[in-house]
Amino acid sequence: MRHRVDRRRLGRYGSHRMAMLSNLTADLFLEERLETTVTRAKEVRRVAERMITKAKVGDLHNRRIVASRMGNVKAVQKLFNDIAGRFSERQGGYTRITRLGYRKGDGAPMAVIELVERS
């Protein structure tokens, strides 16, 4: 039973999972589109939407929080300078997940996660 379990473990221990999610999130912000498995895309959506919400506030405290959770400096700069401005009027739902089918090698369900308002 999954009583009050709020995240997926993705077959990794905690620090490895957070590193993977922060790297995927940084790639999403830099490329604005990412192809991955459906389960990873759902977890990346949680992380990315929280970071975009923090970037919309735009103060130094939120910038430091986002930078500490996502080690990529270029992704943080793009998030605060470009992406946050695009979503200033939107109250949530910054990403879209589209299912692609199944991966040939192991049959994992694949998806594309992208920002809703792409440049």
N, C-alpha and C positions, 0 to 999 in steps of 0.2 A: 504494500500500500504506500501511496505517496503523500501521506499526510503532511501538509505545509512545506513541501519541497518546492522551492521557488526557482531553481535553475537546473539546467542539464549538466551532467558531469563530463560528457563527451569523451569518456574513456581516458581521462588525464587527471593528474593530481592538480592541486589548486594553483600553484605558481605557473605551471606549464599551461594550464587552461587560460589563465589571465593573460599570459604572454601571447598565446595564440590569438585570443580575442582582440587584444590591443593591436597586434600586427594586422589582422584582418580589417579592423576598423580604420586604421591608418591608411591601408590600401584602398578602402572604400572612399575615404575622403579625398585621396589623391587622384584616383581614377574615376570616381563617381559611379562605378559599376563593378561588380565583382561576381564571379561564378564560383560557387561552392556547393556543398551539400545543403539540403533543406534544413537539417537540424542546426548546423553551424550558422546558416543565414538567420534563423530565428533568434539565436543567441547574439549575433552581431547586431541585429536590429535593436535589441534591448540596450546594448552598450552605446551604439551610435546615436540613438534618439536622446538618450540622457546627456550625451556630450554636446549635441546640437542645442539642446535646451539651455545648458550651461553657457554655451558660446553666445547665445542670443542676449544674455545679460551683459556679457562683454567686459566685466571688471577684472582687475588683476587677480583677485582671489579665485575666481572661476577659471581663469587662464592657468593658474598654477595647479589647480586640481586636475584639469584636463591634461596638462603636460606631465604630471606625475603618473597618470594612468596610461598615457600613450606616449611612448618615448620618442616618437618621430617628430622632430621640430618643424619640418616642412608641412606635415599634415596639420599640426596645431596652428601654424600661421595661416594656412589655407582655410581651415575651419573658422577661425575668428575673423579673418579679413574678407573672405568671399562667401562661404556657405551660410554663415549666420545672417548675413544681410539679405540673402535670397529668401530665407524662411522667417523674416521678421513679422510678417502678417499671419503666418500659419500657426495654429495652436498645437499641433502635433501631427503625427503621421508623416514624417519626413522621408521615409523609405518605402520601397515597394519590393515585394518578393514575388517572382514569377517562376513557376515550376517549369523545368525543361524536359524531364524524362529521367531515364535511368542511365547511370554510367556503365560503359561497356565492360570494364574489368571486373567489378564486384557487384554491380547492380544497385549501387547506392542512389537514392533519389537526388537529383541535382536541381539547383535553382540559381537564378540570377537575383542578386539584391542590388538595388540602385537607388540613388536619390531621386525623389519625385520631380523636383525642378532642376533638371540638369542644364549645364551651360552649353 
